[in-house]
Amino acid sequence: MIRNGVAIDDSFAEAFPMKATRLIVTAHRLEWARHAAVAATGFATSVIACGCEAGIERELAAEETPDGRPGFSLLLFSMSGKELAKQIERRVGQCVLTCPTTAVFAGLPDAGGDSAALGKNLRFFGDGWQISKVIAGTRYWRIPVMDGEFVAQETTPVVKSVGGGNLLLLARDTESALGAAEAAVAAMKRLPNVIMPFPGGVVRSGSKVGSKYASLGASTNDAFCPNLYGLVPKSELTPETRCVMEIVIDGLAEADVAAAMRAGIEAGIERGAAAGLLRISAGNYGGKLGPYHFHLRRLIEGEPS
């Protein structure tokens, strides 16, 4: 399949189940909400080593937040509810509670399912001076701090989600690959319920399962490394392909990941071969890693994944 000179592989991205939550962080001024949001979602690119994958979903106007102040929506994903709860407590406690004027709220509706502690455990920082308030059936904690008080909703809902959707953008050179990746990420960021957890939404160190070193569970995806073309037995590249960028997508639902991938593919096609994008592919493990398979050509044609 060729679209605007770009080859679309007959392949699929393989994704897997995760647990996720949405947090709303607000502050007296947007600048301080941003400081807290950036810190709380730092070192959260991959569950392989970070414990969770997290990112800023979008900026929120004052009229969109529970306390009428500007803020940000954050999405956090992990492989288990237990690990997610641990990451929430650490990141909110160290990066939001500490940031001037902030407050934190659950960003998902309480459907009576699983939940994780938010202010429920952080309240003990108040050393006995903390107090709670129940509004419309929801409990909030008010913790005294040096600029006044830190308000935190007691718990945040935890939902099933999907992680590991991905696109591989194969290009003529670094500038072309970066341009295509930036356009794809920008298109994806306009959609709700998804994050691209790597720096700038893009990862250049795509990996494969396994390694020649027994202590490593993953290693460089040599089939897509331009400098190894002609050296590895099964390269996926051609001599014209000199740079590959990957975009990883996590979403609250399968349909969210599919929509983001479709938007990214369309953004790449719009740039076309004239801008140096040669091919769009995806990473999978033969269907053995995860139950969610996002077929590239079906996404373009609007068919179910």
Secondary structure, 3 states (H helix, E strand, C coil): CEECCEEECCCEEEEEEEEEEEEEEECCCHHHHHHHHHHHCCCCCCCCCCCCEEEEEEEECHHHCCCCCCEEEEEEEECCHHHHHHHHHHHHHHHHCCCCCCEEEECCCCCCCCEEECHHHHHHHHCCCCEEEEECCEEEEEEEECCEEEEEECEEECEEEEEEEEEEEEECCHHHHHHHHHHHHHHHHCCCCEECCCHHHCECCCEEECCCCCCCCEEECHHHCHHHCCCCCCCCCCCCCCEEEEEEEEECCHHHHHHHHHHHHHHHHHHCHHHCEEEEECCCCCCCCCCEEEEHHHHHHCCCC
